[in-house]
Amino acid sequence: MLLATTLGVSAQQAETTPKSADATEAVEMTPNEARKQRGFFSKDVFVPKGQWIFGGSAAYSAHRNDGYKFTLINDIDSEGYTVTVSPMVAYAPWKNMAVGIRFGYGRSLLALDNASLSVSDVDINVDMFHQIKHTYTGTLFWRPYIPLGHSNRFAFFAEVQLNFSGGQSKVVAATQEVDGMQDYRGTYSEQFGAQVAIQPGIVAFITNNAAVELSIGVFGIGFDRVHQIKNQVAEGETSSLDTNFKLNLLSVGFGMSFYL
């Protein structure tokens, strides 16, 4: 009786072993399923399919210096301002992913009336340097969202951008006096550029429909061309191709968006 029971248990184990192997083969994951396990495509819905997103950012800064000193530069008399606006609209054709377009405009003025630099026996004085600059940008972007844990309030995103930019600037500067008369030189510039960039960030909902965003540039490759006319006589053009594989602190962005 004991021998029969032992043989019965052994036979049962032999029958269940192949089934266990078949079950292991049945749960093998595809590459896309493996990516889901790593969290690239979250099951949590942070931005539902069909969501419209509107937002943008704006900034203004101004400065004025009277007799200011900065390291080796003395007697700085200057004033200026910078204003930028950047509206954005996007649409979510898939869950937790959005595509959109962003426009930007910036205007800056720098009026440097006096500054002096003294190093050893070298003295350099600037009597006047004025620059006014306009910039225009257009951006196409794709943005996947990765919810932070199972939260519907916080999420990371990695925005892939295709940027186009243009602008104009005018510079007027004083040169040394000749025969008691002040001479001036002027330069007019036109700029065009294109760039592919990656800008990760974090978004946090402060209400059910309004959110704040913080982002920073980490990668970019772009082309830039500048055409200049100096004193309405001499012309020149420069082109450059730049790549950036590090944090770009000059591209830190802060804005607000509305999910409708």
GROMACS elastic network, one bead per residue, 0.5 to 0.9 nm:
[ bonds ]
;  ai    aj funct       b0    kb
    1     4     6  0.52316   500
    1     5     6  0.64035   500
    1     6     6  0.88129   500
    2     5     6  0.51616   500
    2     6     6  0.62798   500
    2     7     6  0.86868   500
    3     6     6  0.51374   500
    3     7     6  0.61791   500
    3     8     6  0.85228   500
    4     7     6  0.51401   500
    4     8     6  0.60651   500
    4     9     6  0.87045   500
    5     9     6  0.62934   500
    5    10     6  0.86811   500
    6     9     6  0.52103   500
    6    10     6  0.62481   500
    6    11     6  0.86270   500
    7    10     6  0.50691   500
    7    11     6  0.60933   500
    7    12     6  0.85664   500
    8    11     6  0.51351   500
    8    12     6  0.61847   500
    8    13     6  0.87245   500
    9    12     6  0.50594   500
    9    13     6  0.62608   500
    9    14     6  0.86394   500
   10    13     6  0.51453   500
   10    14     6  0.62137   500
   10    15     6  0.87059   500
   11    14     6  0.50432   500
   11    15     6  0.62741   500
   11    16     6  0.87545   500
   12    15     6  0.51346   500
   12    16     6  0.62795   500
   12    17     6  0.87443   500
   13    16     6  0.51500   500
   13    17     6  0.61300   500
   14    17     6  0.54520   500
   14    18     6  0.74599   500
   15    18     6  0.64094   500
   15    19     6  0.72003   500
   16    19     6  0.51855   500
   16    20     6  0.62935   500
   16    21     6  0.88921   500
   17    20     6  0.52073   500
   17    21     6  0.65360   500
   17    22     6  0.88244   500
   18    21     6  0.50777   500
   18    22     6  0.61938   500
   18    23     6  0.86166   500
   19    22     6  0.50046   500
   19    23     6  0.61637   500
   19    24     6  0.86936   500
   20    23     6  0.50686   500
   20    24     6  0.63456   500
   20    25     6  0.88364   500
   21    24     6  0.51024   500
   21    25     6  0.64199   500
   21    26     6  0.87135   500
   22    25     6  0.51755   500
   22    26     6  0.62298   500
   23    26     6  0.50109   500
   23    27     6  0.66233   500
   24    27     6  0.55777   500
   24    28     6  0.69229   500
   25    28     6  0.56140   500
   26    29     6  0.87222   500
   29    32     6  0.78890   500
   29    33     6  0.55918   500
   29    34     6  0.60910   500
   30    33     6  0.51389   500
   30    34     6  0.62399   500
   30    35     6  0.87543   500
   31    34     6  0.50033   500
   31    35     6  0.62944   500
   31    36     6  0.87769   500
   32    35     6  0.50900   500
   32    36     6  0.64427   500
   32    37     6  0.88529   500
   32    41     6  0.89678   500
   33    36     6  0.50640   500
   33    37     6  0.64508   500
   33    38     6  0.88798   500
   34    37     6  0.50432   500
   34    38     6  0.64655   500
   34    39     6  0.88542   500
   35    38     6  0.50467   500
   35    39     6  0.64452   500
   35    40     6  0.58314   500
   35    41     6  0.68917   500
   36    39     6  0.50529   500
   36    40     6  0.57207   500
   36    41     6  0.50306   500
   36    42     6  0.64353   500
   36    43     6  0.79499   500
   37    40     6  0.77754   500
   37    41     6  0.82058   500
   37    42     6  0.84609   500
   38    41     6  0.80667   500
   38    42     6  0.88572   500
   39    42     6  0.54338   500
   39    43     6  0.84981   500
   39   146     6  0.76500   500
   40   144     6  0.89867   500
   40   145     6  0.88918   500
   40   146     6  0.68356   500
   41    44     6  0.87718   500
   41    96     6  0.81743   500
   41   144     6  0.87258   500
   41   145     6  0.85243   500
   41   146     6  0.71795   500
   42    45     6  0.74970   500
   42    46     6  0.89118   500
   42    96     6  0.80681   500
   42   145     6  0.86082   500
   42   146     6  0.64691   500
   42   147     6  0.70352   500
   44    96     6  0.85484   500
   44   146     6  0.88258   500
   44   147     6  0.70450   500
   44   149     6  0.87996   500
   44   150     6  0.64740   500
   44   151     6  0.81738   500
   44   152     6  0.79015   500
   45    48     6  0.58877   500
   45    49     6  0.88822   500
   45    95     6  0.65930   500
   45    96     6  0.64043   500
   45   147     6  0.79349   500
   45   152     6  0.73700   500
   46    95     6  0.77453   500
   46    96     6  0.58242   500
   46   145     6  0.72994   500
   46   146     6  0.78884   500
   46   147     6  0.62090   500
   46   151     6  0.80518   500
   46   152     6  0.54226   500
   46   153     6  0.77734   500
   46   154     6  0.84288   500
   46   155     6  0.75745   500
   47    50     6  0.86669   500
   47    51     6  0.67079   500
   47    92     6  0.73338   500
   47    94     6  0.86317   500
   47    95     6  0.59770   500
   47    97     6  0.71808   500
   47    98     6  0.83600   500
   47   145     6  0.76113   500
   47   152     6  0.87204   500
   47   259     6  0.83918   500
   48    51     6  0.58496   500
   48    92     6  0.71389   500
   48    93     6  0.87750   500
   48    94     6  0.72839   500
   48    96     6  0.62736   500
   48    97     6  0.84897   500
   49    91     6  0.85382   500
   49    92     6  0.53592   500
   49    93     6  0.55543   500
   49    96     6  0.73069   500
   49    97     6  0.80097   500
   49    98     6  0.88166   500
   50    91     6  0.67327   500
   50    92     6  0.52444   500
   50    93     6  0.57145   500
   50    94     6  0.72398   500
   50    95     6  0.80959   500
   51    90     6  0.84546   500
   51    91     6  0.58361   500
   51    92     6  0.51723   500
   51    93     6  0.78060   500
   51    94     6  0.89800   500
   51    95     6  0.88178   500
   51    98     6  0.84107   500
   51   259     6  0.66809   500
   51   260     6  0.62710   500
   52    89     6  0.75960   500
   52    90     6  0.59973   500
   52    92     6  0.65534   500
   52    98     6  0.87664   500
   52   258     6  0.82674   500
   52   259     6  0.58714   500
   52   260     6  0.53022   500
   53    88     6  0.80184   500
   53    89     6  0.56728   500
   53    91     6  0.60274   500
   53    92     6  0.80586   500
   53    98     6  0.85109   500
   53   100     6  0.85954   500
   53   257     6  0.66680   500
   53   258     6  0.56084   500
   53   260     6  0.62154   500
   54    87     6  0.78556   500
   54    88     6  0.58000   500
   54    90     6  0.65081   500
   54    91     6  0.88769   500
   54   256     6  0.86868   500
   54   257     6  0.54847   500
   54   258     6  0.51352   500
   54   259     6  0.65994   500
   54   260     6  0.78361   500
   55    86     6  0.85514   500
   55    87     6  0.59052   500
   55    88     6  0.51331   500
   55    89     6  0.64974   500
   55    90     6  0.88145   500
   55   255     6  0.74178   500
   55   256     6  0.56101   500
   55   258     6  0.58264   500
   55   259     6  0.86586   500
   56    85     6  0.75358   500
   56    86     6  0.52294   500
   56    88     6  0.51689   500
   56    89     6  0.83000   500
   56   102     6  0.80980   500
   56   103     6  0.89773   500
   56   254     6  0.88226   500
   56   255     6  0.56680   500
   56   256     6  0.58983   500
   56   257     6  0.63676   500
   57    84     6  0.80694   500
   57    85     6  0.58793   500
   57    86     6  0.52462   500
   57    87     6  0.64896   500
   57    88     6  0.85467   500
   57   253     6  0.82099   500
   57   254     6  0.67710   500
   57   256     6  0.65011   500
   57   257     6  0.87480   500
   58    83     6  0.75647   500
   58    84     6  0.55182   500
   58    86     6  0.62910   500
   58    87     6  0.84345   500
   58   254     6  0.88767   500
   58   255     6  0.76786   500
   59    82     6  0.78834   500
   59    83     6  0.56616   500
   59    84     6  0.52818   500
   59    85     6  0.66167   500
   60    81     6  0.73511   500
   60    82     6  0.56653   500
   60    84     6  0.65885   500
   60    85     6  0.89367   500
   61    80     6  0.85513   500
   61    81     6  0.55479   500
   61    82     6  0.53305   500
   61    83     6  0.66005   500
   62    79     6  0.75494   500
   62    80     6  0.57060   500
   62    82     6  0.64223   500
   62    83     6  0.87280   500
   63    78     6  0.79133   500
   63    79     6  0.54559   500
   63    80     6  0.55715   500
   63    81     6  0.63207   500
   64    77     6  0.76518   500
   64    78     6  0.57301   500
   64    80     6  0.67092   500
   64    81     6  0.89357   500
   65    68     6  0.56206   500
   65    76     6  0.63917   500
   65    77     6  0.51778   500
   65    78     6  0.51444   500
   65    79     6  0.62470   500
   66    75     6  0.73493   500
   66    76     6  0.62665   500
   66    78     6  0.68884   500
   66    79     6  0.88149   500
   67    74     6  0.71560   500
   67    77     6  0.55686   500
   67    78     6  0.88101   500
   67   114     6  0.86451   500
   67   115     6  0.85183   500
   68    73     6  0.84990   500
   68    74     6  0.64891   500
   68    75     6  0.54232   500
   68    77     6  0.67603   500
   68    78     6  0.88075   500
   68   115     6  0.89059   500
   69    72     6  0.75667   500
   69    73     6  0.58231   500
   69    75     6  0.59500   500
   69    76     6  0.62452   500
   69   115     6  0.89906   500
   70    73     6  0.52101   500
   70    74     6  0.64813   500
   70    75     6  0.88636   500
   70    76     6  0.80948   500
   71    74     6  0.78325   500
   72   116     6  0.84724   500
   72   117     6  0.60565   500
   72   118     6  0.67376   500
   72   119     6  0.75900   500
   73    76     6  0.72252   500
   73   115     6  0.66540   500
   73   116     6  0.56346   500
   73   118     6  0.73127   500
   74   115     6  0.59767   500
   74   116     6  0.52619   500
   74   117     6  0.63674   500
   74   118     6  0.82910   500
   75   114     6  0.67173   500
   75   115     6  0.52735   500
   75   116     6  0.63029   500
   76   112     6  0.75950   500
   76   113     6  0.77578   500
   76   114     6  0.55774   500
   76   116     6  0.73477   500
   77   111     6  0.84917   500
   77   112     6  0.61108   500
   77   113     6  0.55144   500
   77   114     6  0.51013   500
   77   115     6  0.66272   500
   78   110     6  0.73062   500
   78   111     6  0.54259   500
   78   113     6  0.57740   500
   78   114     6  0.71352   500
   78   115     6  0.86363   500
   79   109     6  0.80604   500
   79   110     6  0.61594   500
   79   111     6  0.53477   500
   79   112     6  0.66800   500
   79   113     6  0.85660   500
   80   108     6  0.72604   500
   80   111     6  0.59327   500
   80   112     6  0.84593   500
   81   107     6  0.81761   500
   81   108     6  0.55735   500
   81   109     6  0.53986   500
   81   110     6  0.69314   500
   82   106     6  0.72746   500
   82   107     6  0.58199   500
   82   109     6  0.66098   500
   82   110     6  0.88377   500
   83   105     6  0.83110   500
   83   106     6  0.56394   500
   83   107     6  0.54601   500
   83   108     6  0.64214   500
   84   104     6  0.72191   500
   84   105     6  0.56483   500
   84   107     6  0.65729   500
   84   108     6  0.86534   500
   85   103     6  0.82869   500
   85   104     6  0.57008   500
   85   105     6  0.55270   500
   85   106     6  0.65917   500
   86   102     6  0.67455   500
   86   103     6  0.54407   500
   86   105     6  0.65036   500
   86   106     6  0.87023   500
   86   137     6  0.87593   500
   87   101     6  0.87951   500
   87   102     6  0.59157   500
   87   103     6  0.57480   500
   87   104     6  0.67729   500
   88   100     6  0.73717   500
   88   101     6  0.59576   500
   88   103     6  0.65473   500
   88   104     6  0.88651   500
   88   257     6  0.83279   500
   89    99     6  0.86849   500
   89   100     6  0.56360   500
   89   101     6  0.57638   500
   89   102     6  0.65651   500
   90    98     6  0.62360   500
   90    99     6  0.54240   500
   90   101     6  0.63522   500
   90   102     6  0.85019   500
   90   141     6  0.87157   500
   91    94     6  0.89404   500
   91    97     6  0.84276   500
   91    98     6  0.53199   500
   91    99     6  0.56142   500
   91   100     6  0.61533   500
   92    95     6  0.67239   500
   92    96     6  0.72146   500
   92    97     6  0.55249   500
   92    99     6  0.63950   500
   92   100     6  0.86601   500
   93    96     6  0.89160   500
   93    97     6  0.69780   500
   93    98     6  0.64992   500
   93    99     6  0.76798   500
   94    97     6  0.54610   500
   94    98     6  0.71533   500
   95    98     6  0.82116   500
   95   144     6  0.89180   500
   95   145     6  0.88419   500
   96   143     6  0.84358   500
   96   144     6  0.58878   500
   96   145     6  0.50510   500
   96   146     6  0.72686   500
   96   147     6  0.85173   500
   97   142     6  0.74774   500
   97   143     6  0.56846   500
   97   145     6  0.59767   500
   98   141     6  0.82959   500
   98   142     6  0.58971   500
   98   143     6  0.51659   500
   98   144     6  0.63970   500
   98   145     6  0.82287   500
   99   140     6  0.76696   500
   99   141     6  0.56992   500
   99   143     6  0.62012   500
   99   144     6  0.87748   500
  100   139     6  0.82980   500
  100   140     6  0.59787   500
  100   141     6  0.54989   500
  100   142     6  0.66799   500
  100   143     6  0.83943   500
  101   138     6  0.73415   500
  101   139     6  0.55195   500
  101   141     6  0.62171   500
  102   137     6  0.80797   500
  102   138     6  0.58173   500
  102   140     6  0.66010   500
  102   141     6  0.79686   500
  103   136     6  0.76703   500
  103   137     6  0.56675   500
  103   139     6  0.63504   500
  104   135     6  0.79626   500
  104   136     6  0.56768   500
  104   138     6  0.64168   500
  104   139     6  0.84768   500
  104   165     6  0.89873   500
  105   134     6  0.74554   500
  105   135     6  0.56942   500
  105   137     6  0.65056   500
  106   133     6  0.80232   500
  106   134     6  0.57261   500
  106   135     6  0.50696   500
  106   136     6  0.66458   500
  106   137     6  0.88002   500
  107   132     6  0.74847   500
  107   133     6  0.56517   500
  107   135     6  0.65049   500
  108   131     6  0.80934   500
  108   132     6  0.58106   500
  108   133     6  0.53021   500
  108   134     6  0.67532   500
  108   135     6  0.88651   500
  109   130     6  0.75982   500
  109   131     6  0.58039   500
  109   133     6  0.65416   500
  110   129     6  0.78748   500
  110   130     6  0.56519   500
  110   131     6  0.52330   500
  110   132     6  0.65261   500
  110   133     6  0.88778   500
  111   128     6  0.76208   500
  111   129     6  0.61467   500
  111   131     6  0.65420   500
  111   132     6  0.85315   500
  112   115     6  0.75354   500
  112   126     6  0.80674   500
  112   127     6  0.78620   500
  112   128     6  0.57021   500
  112   129     6  0.50203   500
  112   130     6  0.59690   500
  112   131     6  0.86408   500
  113   126     6  0.73333   500
  113   127     6  0.55536   500
  113   129     6  0.63400   500
  113   130     6  0.78735   500
  114   125     6  0.73805   500
  114   126     6  0.53871   500
  114   128     6  0.60680   500
  114   129     6  0.81981   500
  115   124     6  0.83345   500
  115   125     6  0.58265   500
  115   126     6  0.51379   500
  115   127     6  0.69285   500
  115   128     6  0.85775   500
  116   123     6  0.71528   500
  116   124     6  0.56081   500
  116   126     6  0.62312   500
  116   127     6  0.87399   500
  117   122     6  0.79640   500
  117   123     6  0.57210   500
  117   124     6  0.50192   500
  117   125     6  0.63826   500
  117   126     6  0.86713   500
  118   121     6  0.72553   500
  118   122     6  0.57260   500
  118   124     6  0.64526   500
  118   125     6  0.87205   500
  119   122     6  0.52269   500
  119   123     6  0.66150   500
  119   124     6  0.86778   500
  120   123     6  0.81540   500
  126   129     6  0.72372   500
  126   173     6  0.86200   500
  126   174     6  0.77623   500
  126   175     6  0.85159   500
  127   173     6  0.80397   500
  127   174     6  0.62855   500
  127   175     6  0.80192   500
  127   176     6  0.89387   500
  128   172     6  0.78446   500
  128   173     6  0.54080   500
  128   174     6  0.52914   500
  128   175     6  0.84423   500
  129   171     6  0.72246   500
  129   172     6  0.59074   500
  129   174     6  0.67190   500
  130   170     6  0.81209   500
  130   171     6  0.56849   500
  130   172     6  0.52917   500
  130   173     6  0.63450   500
  131   169     6  0.69505   500
  131   170     6  0.56047   500
  131   172     6  0.65755   500
  131   173     6  0.86565   500
  132   168     6  0.85171   500
  132   169     6  0.56628   500
  132   170     6  0.55136   500
  132   171     6  0.68155   500
  133   167     6  0.73565   500
  133   168     6  0.58654   500
  133   170     6  0.65676   500
  133   171     6  0.87459   500
  134   166     6  0.84891   500
  134   167     6  0.53383   500
  134   168     6  0.54100   500
  134   169     6  0.63017   500
  135   165     6  0.72228   500
  135   166     6  0.58111   500
  135   168     6  0.66849   500
  135   169     6  0.85835   500
  135   191     6  0.86588   500
  136   164     6  0.83815   500
  136   165     6  0.55562   500
  136   166     6  0.51965   500
  136   167     6  0.58352   500
  137   163     6  0.69916   500
  137   164     6  0.56322   500
  137   166     6  0.64583   500
  137   167     6  0.86112   500
  138   162     6  0.83842   500
  138   163     6  0.58451   500
  138   164     6  0.52408   500
  138   165     6  0.63961   500
  139   161     6  0.64276   500
  139   162     6  0.55780   500
  139   164     6  0.63436   500
  139   165     6  0.86497   500
  140   160     6  0.84441   500
  140   161     6  0.57857   500
  140   162     6  0.52243   500
  140   163     6  0.66124   500
  140   164     6  0.88599   500
  141   159     6  0.64610   500
  141   160     6  0.55019   500
  141   162     6  0.63093   500
  141   163     6  0.85211   500
  142   158     6  0.84021   500
  142   159     6  0.57582   500
  142   160     6  0.53395   500
  142   161     6  0.67294   500
  143   157     6  0.63484   500
  143   158     6  0.58834   500
  143   160     6  0.64457   500
  143   161     6  0.87395   500
  144   156     6  0.84783   500
  144   157     6  0.56316   500
  144   158     6  0.61643   500
  144   159     6  0.69988   500
  144   160     6  0.89905   500
  145   155     6  0.62602   500
  145   156     6  0.58140   500
  145   158     6  0.72548   500
  145   203     6  0.89819   500
  146   149     6  0.87167   500
  146   154     6  0.88413   500
  146   155     6  0.53760   500
  146   156     6  0.51081   500
  146   157     6  0.60193   500
  146   158     6  0.86882   500
  147   150     6  0.65583   500
  147   151     6  0.62691   500
  147   152     6  0.68204   500
  147   153     6  0.80647   500
  147   154     6  0.61689   500
  147   156     6  0.62966   500
  147   157     6  0.85913   500
  148   151     6  0.57343   500
  148   152     6  0.79515   500
  148   153     6  0.81760   500
  148   154     6  0.55824   500
  148   156     6  0.67739   500
  149   152     6  0.87217   500
  149   154     6  0.85456   500
  149   155     6  0.84371   500
  151   154     6  0.60939   500
  151   155     6  0.77874   500
  152   155     6  0.76848   500
  152   204     6  0.89457   500
  152   205     6  0.82238   500
  153   203     6  0.81318   500
  153   204     6  0.55925   500
  153   205     6  0.50986   500
  153   206     6  0.78463   500
  153   207     6  0.89174   500
  153   208     6  0.86998   500
  153   211     6  0.87554   500
  154   202     6  0.72898   500
  154   203     6  0.58494   500
  154   205     6  0.66699   500
  155   201     6  0.86805   500
  155   202     6  0.57999   500
  155   203     6  0.55234   500
  155   204     6  0.67223   500
  156   200     6  0.74289   500
  156   201     6  0.58387   500
  156   203     6  0.63674   500
  156   204     6  0.89932   500
  157   199     6  0.84071   500
  157   200     6  0.55512   500
  157   201     6  0.54381   500
  157   202     6  0.60282   500
  157   203     6  0.75762   500
  157   215     6  0.87942   500
  158   198     6  0.68014   500
  158   199     6  0.58681   500
  158   201     6  0.64172   500
  158   202     6  0.87268   500
  158   215     6  0.89512   500
  159   197     6  0.82156   500
  159   198     6  0.56553   500
  159   199     6  0.50308   500
  159   200     6  0.56716   500
  159   201     6  0.79049   500
  160   196     6  0.75638   500
  160   197     6  0.59849   500
  160   199     6  0.65090   500
  160   200     6  0.84180   500
  161   195     6  0.79242   500
  161   196     6  0.56815   500
  161   197     6  0.51142   500
  161   198     6  0.61174   500
  161   199     6  0.75910   500
  162   194     6  0.74702   500
  162   195     6  0.58966   500
  162   197     6  0.66051   500
  163   193     6  0.80539   500
  163   194     6  0.54951   500
  163   195     6  0.50014   500
  163   196     6  0.62717   500
  163   197     6  0.77088   500
  163   222     6  0.87339   500
  164   192     6  0.76625   500
  164   193     6  0.57778   500
  164   195     6  0.65670   500
  165   191     6  0.78522   500
  165   192     6  0.56457   500
  165   193     6  0.50358   500
  165   194     6  0.62867   500
  165   195     6  0.85401   500
  165   224     6  0.88950   500
  166   190     6  0.74554   500
  166   191     6  0.52362   500
  166   193     6  0.63320   500
  166   194     6  0.89821   500
  167   189     6  0.81667   500
  167   190     6  0.57926   500
  167   191     6  0.51173   500
  167   192     6  0.67591   500
  168   188     6  0.74071   500
  168   189     6  0.55184   500
  168   191     6  0.62517   500
  169   187     6  0.81213   500
  169   188     6  0.58992   500
  169   189     6  0.52389   500
  169   190     6  0.67354   500
  169   191     6  0.85270   500
  170   186     6  0.72663   500
  170   187     6  0.58667   500
  170   189     6  0.65540   500
  171   185     6  0.81679   500
  171   186     6  0.54276   500
  171   187     6  0.51430   500
  171   188     6  0.65285   500
  171   189     6  0.85561   500
  172   184     6  0.68846   500
  172   185     6  0.58244   500
  172   187     6  0.67077   500
  173   183     6  0.87472   500
  173   184     6  0.56565   500
  173   185     6  0.54889   500
  173   186     6  0.64221   500
  173   187     6  0.88450   500
  174   177     6  0.86101   500
  174   182     6  0.71000   500
  174   183     6  0.59612   500
  174   185     6  0.63732   500
  174   186     6  0.88724   500
  175   178     6  0.88640   500
  175   182     6  0.69464   500
  175   183     6  0.53922   500
  175   184     6  0.55899   500
  175   185     6  0.70655   500
  176   181     6  0.86895   500
  176   182     6  0.66482   500
  176   183     6  0.66198   500
  176   184     6  0.85546   500
  177   180     6  0.56949   500
  177   181     6  0.52451   500
  177   183     6  0.60874   500
  178   181     6  0.53053   500
  178   182     6  0.65360   500
  178   183     6  0.71518   500
  179   182     6  0.84925   500
  184   231     6  0.89029   500
  185   230     6  0.75455   500
  185   231     6  0.58897   500
  186   229     6  0.84189   500
  186   230     6  0.58886   500
  186   231     6  0.51009   500
  186   232     6  0.78784   500
  187   228     6  0.66993   500
  187   229     6  0.56953   500
  187   231     6  0.60907   500
  187   232     6  0.77732   500
  188   227     6  0.83708   500
  188   228     6  0.56196   500
  188   229     6  0.52480   500
  188   230     6  0.64717   500
  188   231     6  0.82735   500
  188   232     6  0.82219   500
  189   226     6  0.66714   500
  189   227     6  0.55891   500
  189   229     6  0.64917   500
  189   230     6  0.86659   500
  190   225     6  0.83688   500
  190   226     6  0.57027   500
  190   227     6  0.52339   500
  190   228     6  0.64934   500
  190   229     6  0.89706   500
  191   224     6  0.73106   500
  191   225     6  0.57571   500
  191   227     6  0.64483   500
  191   228     6  0.87797   500
  192   223     6  0.84041   500
  192   224     6  0.58935   500
  192   225     6  0.53562   500
  192   226     6  0.65895   500
  192   227     6  0.88269   500
  193   222     6  0.71090   500
  193   223     6  0.54263   500
  193   225     6  0.61765   500
  193   226     6  0.86786   500
  194   221     6  0.85933   500
  194   222     6  0.54643   500
  194   223     6  0.53332   500
  194   224     6  0.66404   500
  195   220     6  0.66449   500
  195   221     6  0.55853   500
  195   223     6  0.62972   500
  195   224     6  0.85071   500
  196   219     6  0.83161   500
  196   220     6  0.55870   500
  196   221     6  0.54733   500
  196   222     6  0.61990   500
  197   217     6  0.74055   500
  197   218     6  0.78253   500
  197   219     6  0.54754   500
  197   221     6  0.64899   500
  197   222     6  0.82188   500
  198   216     6  0.87987   500
  198   217     6  0.62213   500
  198   218     6  0.61987   500
  198   219     6  0.52847   500
  198   220     6  0.64593   500
  199   215     6  0.63182   500
  199   216     6  0.55489   500
  199   218     6  0.60727   500
  199   219     6  0.72813   500
  199   220     6  0.88646   500
  199   251     6  0.87177   500
  200   214     6  0.86345   500
  200   215     6  0.56149   500
  200   216     6  0.60812   500
  200   217     6  0.67742   500
  200   218     6  0.75140   500
  201   213     6  0.70910   500
  201   214     6  0.54336   500
  201   216     6  0.63264   500
  201   217     6  0.87686   500
  201   253     6  0.88859   500
  202   212     6  0.85002   500
  202   213     6  0.58324   500
  202   214     6  0.55405   500
  202   215     6  0.64763   500
  203   211     6  0.65365   500
  203   212     6  0.57466   500
  203   214     6  0.65904   500
  203   215     6  0.86660   500
  204   210     6  0.86298   500
  204   211     6  0.53252   500
  204   212     6  0.55079   500
  204   213     6  0.65780   500
  204   214     6  0.89547   500
  205   208     6  0.66640   500
  205   209     6  0.71822   500
  205   210     6  0.57955   500
  205   212     6  0.64671   500
  205   213     6  0.89123   500
  206   209     6  0.79259   500
  206   210     6  0.59102   500
  206   211     6  0.54084   500
  206   212     6  0.72010   500
  207   210     6  0.51738   500
  207   211     6  0.69009   500
  208   211     6  0.82478   500
  208   259     6  0.83338   500
  209   257     6  0.84092   500
  209   258     6  0.55343   500
  209   260     6  0.64945   500
  210   256     6  0.73234   500
  210   257     6  0.59384   500
  210   259     6  0.63524   500
  210   260     6  0.88969   500
  211   255     6  0.87027   500
  211   256     6  0.58022   500
  211   257     6  0.54014   500
  211   258     6  0.63093   500
  211   259     6  0.78738   500
  212   254     6  0.75317   500
  212   255     6  0.59156   500
  212   257     6  0.63312   500
  212   258     6  0.88751   500
  213   253     6  0.78635   500
  213   254     6  0.56817   500
  213   255     6  0.53226   500
  213   256     6  0.59764   500
  213   257     6  0.75508   500
  214   252     6  0.74677   500
  214   253     6  0.57444   500
  214   255     6  0.68096   500
  214   256     6  0.89813   500
  215   251     6  0.81292   500
  215   252     6  0.57602   500
  215   253     6  0.51239   500
  215   254     6  0.66290   500
  215   255     6  0.89184   500
  216   247     6  0.72130   500
  216   248     6  0.67638   500
  216   249     6  0.69273   500
  216   250     6  0.83566   500
  216   251     6  0.57188   500
  216   253     6  0.61870   500
  217   220     6  0.77228   500
  217   246     6  0.80979   500
  217   247     6  0.59498   500
  217   248     6  0.51965   500
  217   249     6  0.73536   500
  217   250     6  0.82065   500
  217   251     6  0.55302   500
  217   252     6  0.66785   500
  217   253     6  0.86306   500
  218   244     6  0.74478   500
  218   245     6  0.61809   500
  218   246     6  0.51701   500
  218   248     6  0.58903   500
  218   249     6  0.89085   500
  218   251     6  0.88688   500
  219   243     6  0.76046   500
  219   244     6  0.53185   500
  219   246     6  0.62769   500
  219   247     6  0.73816   500
  219   248     6  0.79803   500
  220   242     6  0.79623   500
  220   243     6  0.56590   500
  220   244     6  0.51014   500
  220   245     6  0.68679   500
  220   246     6  0.88920   500
  221   241     6  0.74309   500
  221   242     6  0.56698   500
  221   244     6  0.63189   500
  221   245     6  0.87539   500
  222   240     6  0.83451   500
  222   241     6  0.57694   500
  222   242     6  0.54645   500
  222   243     6  0.65452   500
  222   244     6  0.89226   500
  223   239     6  0.74153   500
  223   240     6  0.58446   500
  223   242     6  0.65163   500
  224   238     6  0.83011   500
  224   239     6  0.56642   500
  224   240     6  0.53246   500
  224   241     6  0.64704   500
  224   242     6  0.81621   500
  225   237     6  0.72371   500
  225   238     6  0.57392   500
  225   240     6  0.65101   500
  226   236     6  0.83333   500
  226   237     6  0.55739   500
  226   238     6  0.53204   500
  226   239     6  0.64469   500
  226   240     6  0.89444   500
  227   235     6  0.74909   500
  227   236     6  0.58926   500
  227   238     6  0.66203   500
  227   239     6  0.88609   500
  228   234     6  0.81931   500
  228   235     6  0.56260   500
  228   236     6  0.52634   500
  228   237     6  0.61287   500
  228   238     6  0.85892   500
  229   232     6  0.57243   500
  229   233     6  0.66605   500
  229   234     6  0.56756   500
  229   236     6  0.66082   500
  229   237     6  0.89316   500
  230   233     6  0.59173   500
  230   234     6  0.51368   500
  230   235     6  0.62767   500
  230   236     6  0.83423   500
  231   234     6  0.67709   500
  232   235     6  0.80209   500
  244   247     6  0.82561   500
  244   248     6  0.80636   500
  245   248     6  0.87005   500
  247   250     6  0.88672   500
  247   251     6  0.87005   500
  248   251     6  0.56038   500
  248   252     6  0.73549   500
  249   252     6  0.56588   500
  250   253     6  0.88015   500
